[in-house]
Amino acid sequence: MGKRNNIQSIRLQHGLSEALKCFTDDYDQLSEVAGWLIHISTLLDPDENPSRTGDEVENELVEYLDQLLEQNKDNPTLFIFASKIRKTTRNYASGLFHTYDLPALPRTNNDRESEFRGLNQRLLRTTGQKGATKRMIQCSGAWELIPRPGNLEETISAFSSVDMEVFREE
């Protein structure tokens, strides 16, 4: 019984090795692209580099992306990846580099985006609706900026104190 299992294991190993050979080129290319992204991340990281202006960071990144395009012009797959990264960078450039000019300004607005995601989750959890309630709240004012009550009793108390006529006018 053990010898039979061993032969099956060897066959399985051989079959998997042959199957993986089909993906070696794709894996190698994707690994190279992953390396590019790591390099870009390091290039953009203010803690990994000396203090630079937004223009300097943008120029370094554009130079690197241009270099990738030039190096990979004979490899269609890698050229497509490099082109896509370059295009995406151009699309976001207007909001990407100005943060380097103001040291105290955070580079992303992830915390703010988390607040909006939290609002959407609370709306869905409390109303069971995605669209109509969200549109009503967006039309009614900037509710997401108001600190939310900590529990159900505080929520009931907060909503009970709002005059419906004032709410409608608002």
Backbone as CSV, one residue per row, in Angstrom:
resi,resn,N_x,N_y,N_z,CA_x,CA_y,CA_z,C_x,C_y,C_z
1,MET,0.829,-1.196,0.000,0.000,0.000,0.000,0.870,1.255,0.000
2,GLY,1.963,1.273,0.750,2.851,2.424,0.826,3.553,2.685,-0.484
3,LYS,3.962,1.607,-1.192,4.662,1.765,-2.466,3.729,2.382,-3.509
4,ARG,2.461,1.958,-3.487,1.482,2.488,-4.438,1.268,3.981,-4.209
5,ASN,1.146,4.399,-2.949,0.984,5.817,-2.615,2.205,6.614,-3.038
6,ASN,3.377,6.028,-2.873,4.616,6.702,-3.251,4.663,6.926,-4.766
7,ILE,4.268,5.915,-5.548,4.246,6.044,-7.015,3.240,7.114,-7.426
8,GLN,2.067,7.136,-6.783,1.063,8.151,-7.094,1.573,9.547,-6.744
9,SER,2.276,9.655,-5.648,2.835,10.954,-5.244,3.863,11.436,-6.261
10,ILE,4.696,10.522,-6.741,5.710,10.885,-7.739,5.038,11.330,-9.029
11,ARG,3.995,10.599,-9.449,3.266,10.979,-10.664,2.604,12.350,-10.507
12,LEU,2.015,12.563,-9.350,1.369,13.848,-9.078,2.395,14.979,-9.113
13,GLN,3.515,14.768,-8.475,4.574,15.774,-8.457,5.053,16.075,-9.884
14,HIS,5.252,15.044,-10.679,5.695,15.217,-12.056,4.637,15.978,-12.868
15,GLY,3.372,15.612,-12.698,2.285,16.286,-13.413,2.182,17.762,-13.044
16,LEU,2.307,18.049,-11.752,2.257,19.439,-11.311,3.447,20.230,-11.846
17,SER,4.623,19.630,-11.846,5.813,20.304,-12.385,5.617,20.650,-13.855
18,GLU,5.077,19.714,-14.612,4.834,19.962,-16.036,3.785,21.061,-16.233
19,ALA,2.742,21.020,-15.417,1.689,22.029,-15.534,2.221,23.416,-15.178
20,LEU,3.062,23.516,-14.163,3.592,24.809,-13.743,4.554,25.413,-14.760
21,LYS,5.171,24.571,-15.580,6.074,25.085,-16.620,5.339,25.998,-17.586
22,CYS,4.043,25.764,-17.764,3.239,26.598,-18.664,3.122,28.037,-18.147
23,PHE,3.289,28.230,-16.849,3.076,29.545,-16.247,4.365,30.240,-15.836
24,THR,5.503,29.644,-16.120,6.780,30.206,-15.695,6.996,31.606,-16.252
25,ASP,6.753,31.786,-17.549,6.960,33.103,-18.160,6.027,34.146,-17.543
26,ASP,4.748,33.779,-17.369,3.798,34.715,-16.760,4.231,35.074,-15.340
27,TYR,4.645,34.069,-14.588,5.073,34.310,-13.208,6.283,35.233,-13.178
28,ASP,7.238,34.977,-14.037,8.442,35.814,-14.068,8.093,37.260,-14.408
29,GLN,7.198,37.450,-15.362,6.817,38.807,-15.751,6.028,39.509,-14.643
30,LEU,5.112,38.783,-14.019,4.355,39.379,-12.921,5.261,39.707,-11.733
31,SER,6.264,38.874,-11.502,7.231,39.160,-10.442,7.998,40.440,-10.747
32,GLU,8.340,40.628,-12.007,9.045,41.846,-12.395,8.167,43.076,-12.169
33,VAL,6.902,42.977,-12.553,5.975,44.097,-12.349,5.797,44.369,-10.855
34,ALA,5.727,43.318,-10.043,5.626,43.501,-8.590,6.847,44.265,-8.076
35,GLY,8.010,43.967,-8.609,9.222,44.691,-8.240,9.128,46.165,-8.603
36,TRP,8.536,46.455,-9.763,8.340,47.856,-10.158,7.475,48.580,-9.128
37,LEU,6.378,47.919,-8.736,5.450,48.550,-7.795,6.099,48.786,-6.444
38,ILE,6.926,47.858,-6.012,7.657,48.047,-4.753,8.610,49.237,-4.887
39,HIS,9.301,49.321,-6.025,10.215,50.438,-6.245,9.446,51.771,-6.270
40,ILE,8.297,51.796,-6.925,7.479,53.007,-6.976,7.028,53.399,-5.577
41,SER,6.609,52.424,-4.793,6.182,52.685,-3.421,7.322,53.304,-2.614
42,THR,8.518,52.767,-2.772,9.684,53.306,-2.075,10.003,54.711,-2.573
43,LEU,9.882,54.915,-3.875,10.137,56.225,-4.461,9.184,57.285,-3.894
44,LEU,7.936,56.897,-3.657,6.928,57.829,-3.165,6.951,58.009,-1.645
45,ASP,7.598,57.111,-0.936,7.593,57.133,0.526,8.484,58.256,1.057
46,PRO,7.895,59.253,1.724,8.706,60.369,2.218,9.687,59.951,3.320
47,ASP,9.380,58.886,4.040,10.265,58.431,5.109,11.492,57.710,4.575
48,GLU,11.410,57.194,3.353,12.515,56.441,2.744,13.458,57.335,1.945
49,ASN,13.110,58.613,1.795,13.870,59.515,0.932,14.132,60.830,1.643
50,PRO,15.132,61.575,1.153,15.327,62.919,1.702,14.132,63.803,1.351
51,SER,13.991,64.891,2.067,12.873,65.805,1.822,12.924,66.307,0.384
52,ARG,11.770,66.216,-0.292,11.671,66.646,-1.693,10.375,67.397,-1.902
53,THR,10.370,68.228,-2.921,9.135,68.930,-3.282,8.264,67.982,-4.103
54,GLY,7.014,68.372,-4.280,6.112,67.575,-5.096,6.603,67.452,-6.525
55,ASP,7.147,68.540,-7.057,7.676,68.503,-8.428,8.852,67.535,-8.548
56,GLU,9.707,67.521,-7.536,10.853,66.605,-7.573,10.402,65.150,-7.533
57,VAL,9.431,64.861,-6.675,8.917,63.491,-6.581,8.255,63.094,-7.894
58,GLU,7.450,63.990,-8.437,6.779,63.710,-9.708,7.798,63.458,-10.818
59,ASN,8.826,64.292,-10.879,9.853,64.115,-11.911,10.578,62.779,-11.765
60,GLU,10.900,62.397,-10.520,11.563,61.105,-10.294,10.682,59.947,-10.752
61,LEU,9.397,60.026,-10.415,8.475,58.953,-10.777,8.278,58.889,-12.290
62,VAL,8.071,60.023,-12.915,7.877,60.049,-14.368,9.130,59.531,-15.068
63,GLU,10.291,59.917,-14.583,11.547,59.441,-15.169,11.651,57.917,-15.053
64,TYR,11.294,57.381,-13.896,11.334,55.926,-13.701,10.345,55.222,-14.626
65,LEU,9.132,55.768,-14.733,8.121,55.149,-15.593,8.518,55.228,-17.065
66,ASP,9.104,56.340,-17.471,9.602,56.453,-18.848,10.707,55.421,-19.105
67,GLN,11.540,55.232,-18.110,12.615,54.240,-18.215,12.031,52.827,-18.369
68,LEU,10.984,52.524,-17.620,10.329,51.217,-17.742,9.760,51.016,-19.136
69,LEU,9.131,52.050,-19.667,8.567,51.956,-21.019,9.672,51.693,-22.040
70,GLU,10.763,52.403,-21.921,11.870,52.242,-22.866,12.488,50.841,-22.753
71,GLN,12.702,50.386,-21.534,13.337,49.074,-21.324,12.469,47.926,-21.810
72,ASN,11.172,48.111,-21.834,10.262,47.014,-22.146,9.532,47.187,-23.470
73,LYS,10.035,48.043,-24.326,9.351,48.287,-25.598,9.311,47.044,-26.481
74,ASP,10.223,46.080,-26.253,10.242,44.860,-27.061,9.481,43.696,-26.410
75,ASN,8.956,43.928,-25.232,8.192,42.896,-24.535,6.750,43.398,-24.403
76,PRO,5.852,42.929,-25.260,4.479,43.473,-25.276,3.766,43.406,-23.920
77,THR,3.936,42.313,-23.203,3.237,42.167,-21.921,3.728,43.194,-20.912
78,LEU,5.034,43.288,-20.752,5.581,44.236,-19.782,5.350,45.681,-20.228
79,PHE,5.374,45.914,-21.523,5.112,47.255,-22.033,3.684,47.688,-21.702
80,ILE,2.739,46.758,-21.813,1.340,47.069,-21.472,1.224,47.413,-19.990
81,PHE,1.887,46.640,-19.134,1.857,46.935,-17.694,2.461,48.310,-17.422
82,ALA,3.621,48.576,-17.999,4.294,49.867,-17.785,3.427,51.016,-18.292
83,SER,2.783,50.825,-19.428,1.904,51.861,-19.990,0.715,52.130,-19.078
84,LYS,0.147,51.061,-18.544,-1.015,51.201,-17.656,-0.622,51.934,-16.370
85,ILE,0.518,51.596,-15.814,0.984,52.277,-14.598,1.221,53.757,-14.903
86,ARG,1.820,54.045,-16.041,2.109,55.423,-16.449,0.803,56.197,-16.638
87,LYS,-0.177,55.579,-17.292,-1.466,56.242,-17.533,-2.191,56.513,-16.211
88,THR,-2.196,55.537,-15.326,-2.850,55.707,-14.031,-2.170,56.814,-13.235
89,THR,-0.855,56.864,-13.292,-0.113,57.919,-12.598,-0.505,59.285,-13.150
90,ARG,-0.597,59.407,-14.460,-1.015,60.680,-15.067,-2.418,61.065,-14.615
91,ASN,-3.311,60.080,-14.541,-4.695,60.363,-14.133,-4.780,60.903,-12.708
92,TYR,-3.907,60.426,-11.830,-3.954,60.831,-10.426,-2.917,61.885,-10.067
93,ALA,-2.108,62.315,-11.005,-0.996,63.223,-10.718,-1.445,64.514,-10.044
94,SER,-2.587,65.040,-10.432,-3.023,66.329,-9.869,-3.245,66.260,-8.359
95,GLY,-3.567,65.117,-7.827,-3.793,65.003,-6.389,-2.739,64.192,-5.661
96,LEU,-1.701,63.814,-6.363,-0.725,62.891,-5.779,0.500,63.583,-5.200
97,PHE,0.969,64.646,-5.797,2.284,65.173,-5.441,2.265,66.433,-4.581
98,HIS,1.152,67.140,-4.515,1.124,68.390,-3.748,1.363,68.169,-2.260
99,THR,1.088,66.982,-1.771,1.244,66.724,-0.336,2.706,66.753,0.108
100,TYR,3.635,66.578,-0.828,5.054,66.624,-0.468,5.501,68.050,-0.170
101,ASP,4.761,69.041,-0.637,5.126,70.441,-0.417,4.709,70.933,0.965
102,LEU,3.833,70.215,1.626,3.370,70.581,2.964,3.640,69.416,3.910
103,PRO,4.725,69.481,4.667,5.130,68.333,5.486,4.071,67.821,6.457
104,ALA,3.245,68.691,6.996,2.246,68.249,7.976,1.001,67.645,7.332
105,LEU,0.856,67.809,6.027,-0.328,67.308,5.337,-0.185,65.820,5.050
106,PRO,-1.151,65.010,5.481,-1.064,63.576,5.180,-1.122,63.336,3.671
107,ARG,-0.444,62.286,3.215,-0.381,62.012,1.777,-1.665,61.417,1.246
108,THR,-2.483,60.811,2.084,-3.737,60.225,1.607,-4.881,60.688,2.497
109,ASN,-6.064,60.438,2.035,-7.237,60.773,2.835,-7.957,59.490,3.258
110,ASN,-7.187,58.467,3.581,-7.772,57.179,3.953,-8.682,57.290,5.171
111,ASP,-8.292,58.131,6.148,-9.135,58.276,7.335,-10.492,58.865,6.963
112,ARG,-10.490,59.848,6.090,-11.744,60.468,5.661,-12.581,59.474,4.865
113,GLU,-11.924,58.719,3.984,-12.644,57.715,3.209,-13.232,56.652,4.126
114,SER,-12.525,56.319,5.202,-13.047,55.349,6.171,-14.318,55.870,6.834
115,GLU,-14.350,57.185,7.111,-15.557,57.771,7.697,-16.752,57.613,6.760
116,PHE,-16.531,57.860,5.467,-17.633,57.719,4.508,-18.055,56.258,4.363
117,ARG,-17.087,55.343,4.369,-17.439,53.915,4.321,-18.248,53.534,5.560
118,GLY,-17.816,54.061,6.712,-18.551,53.796,7.946,-19.968,54.316,7.886
119,LEU,-20.135,55.513,7.311,-21.477,56.074,7.151,-22.330,55.156,6.292
120,ASN,-21.789,54.712,5.168,-22.547,53.825,4.281,-22.909,52.522,4.981
121,GLN,-21.988,51.980,5.777,-22.276,50.741,6.498,-23.365,50.959,7.542
122,ARG,-23.293,52.099,8.254,-24.325,52.384,9.256,-25.685,52.574,8.600
123,LEU,-25.709,53.262,7.451,-26.982,53.450,6.744,-27.584,52.114,6.353
124,LEU,-26.774,51.251,5.796,-27.272,49.950,5.375,-27.735,49.139,6.578
125,ARG,-26.961,49.191,7.667,-27.293,48.404,8.856,-28.569,48.922,9.519
126,THR,-28.752,50.242,9.566,-29.905,50.784,10.280,-31.162,50.873,9.428
127,THR,-31.021,51.034,8.118,-32.210,51.214,7.271,-32.479,50.024,6.374
128,GLY,-31.445,49.249,6.080,-31.605,48.134,5.157,-31.670,48.580,3.710
129,GLN,-31.460,49.875,3.471,-31.525,50.410,2.111,-30.184,50.998,1.730
130,LYS,-29.871,50.889,0.472,-28.634,51.491,0.001,-28.881,52.861,-0.611
131,GLY,-29.774,52.960,-1.570,-29.883,54.150,-2.395,-30.720,55.277,-1.844
132,ALA,-31.987,55.010,-1.557,-32.928,56.085,-1.236,-32.525,56.839,0.026
133,THR,-32.196,56.121,1.095,-31.852,56.771,2.357,-30.580,57.584,2.204
134,LYS,-29.601,57.032,1.509,-28.342,57.729,1.305,-28.577,59.031,0.539
135,ARG,-29.381,58.974,-0.519,-29.679,60.182,-1.293,-30.406,61.212,-0.428
136,MET,-31.336,60.754,0.420,-32.068,61.673,1.275,-31.108,62.367,2.235
137,ILE,-30.210,61.627,2.827,-29.263,62.218,3.774,-28.316,63.167,3.055
138,GLN,-27.854,62.794,1.869,-26.962,63.678,1.125,-27.667,64.971,0.740
139,CYS,-28.944,64.888,0.429,-29.706,66.092,0.079,-30.035,66.916,1.318
140,SER,-30.070,66.298,2.475,-30.489,66.974,3.696,-29.368,67.721,4.389
141,GLY,-28.160,67.435,4.083,-27.052,68.114,4.743,-25.899,67.159,4.971
142,ALA,-24.873,67.670,5.570,-23.642,66.905,5.764,-23.707,66.148,7.089
143,TRP,-24.579,65.177,7.170,-24.748,64.408,8.404,-23.495,63.658,8.807
144,GLU,-22.696,63.277,7.811,-21.509,62.499,8.146,-20.498,63.291,8.951
145,LEU,-20.635,64.623,8.994,-19.702,65.453,9.744,-20.097,65.598,11.207
146,ILE,-21.311,65.224,11.537,-21.796,65.331,12.912,-21.346,64.096,13.680
147,PRO,-20.759,64.295,14.861,-20.361,63.117,15.649,-21.574,62.243,15.935
148,ARG,-21.409,60.949,15.764,-22.544,60.052,15.939,-22.675,59.624,17.400
149,PRO,-23.901,59.370,17.811,-24.127,58.893,19.181,-23.455,57.534,19.391
150,GLY,-23.084,57.254,20.637,-22.356,56.034,20.939,-23.220,54.790,21.067
151,ASN,-24.512,54.957,21.396,-25.364,53.780,21.569,-26.800,54.113,21.156
152,LEU,-27.680,53.130,21.252,-29.063,53.295,20.806,-29.794,54.372,21.602
153,GLU,-29.605,54.402,22.925,-30.293,55.388,23.746,-29.898,56.811,23.353
154,GLU,-28.592,57.031,23.110,-28.123,58.351,22.692,-28.674,58.704,21.306
155,THR,-28.777,57.708,20.444,-29.325,57.938,19.104,-30.782,58.367,19.194
156,ILE,-31.565,57.648,19.991,-32.988,57.984,20.162,-33.129,59.377,20.756
157,SER,-32.305,59.685,21.735,-32.350,61.000,22.367,-31.996,62.103,21.361
158,ALA,-30.968,61.868,20.560,-30.543,62.872,19.575,-31.630,63.118,18.534
159,PHE,-32.220,62.061,18.021,-33.254,62.231,16.999,-34.544,62.794,17.584
160,SER,-34.839,62.471,18.830,-36.057,62.978,19.473,-35.996,64.486,19.669
161,SER,-34.802,65.018,19.809,-34.671,66.456,20.073,-34.716,67.302,18.797
162,VAL,-34.773,66.662,17.636,-34.803,67.404,16.374,-36.245,67.723,15.996
163,ASP,-36.521,69.003,15.773,-37.843,69.436,15.334,-37.981,69.065,13.855
164,MET,-38.997,68.291,13.498,-39.177,67.808,12.133,-39.354,68.952,11.142
165,GLU,-40.015,70.009,11.558,-40.196,71.153,10.647,-38.857,71.822,10.341
166,VAL,-38.029,71.973,11.339,-36.692,72.534,11.149,-35.866,71.624,10.275
167,PHE,-35.988,70.315,10.488,-35.262,69.338,9.683,-35.655,69.442,8.219
168,ARG,-36.966,69.528,7.955,-37.445,69.642,6.572,-36.958,70.925,5.907
169,GLU,-36.985,72.035,6.653,-36.506,73.297,6.114,-35.019,73.238,5.802
170,GLU,-34.288,72.609,6.676,-32.833,72.482,6.484,-32.537,71.730,5.201
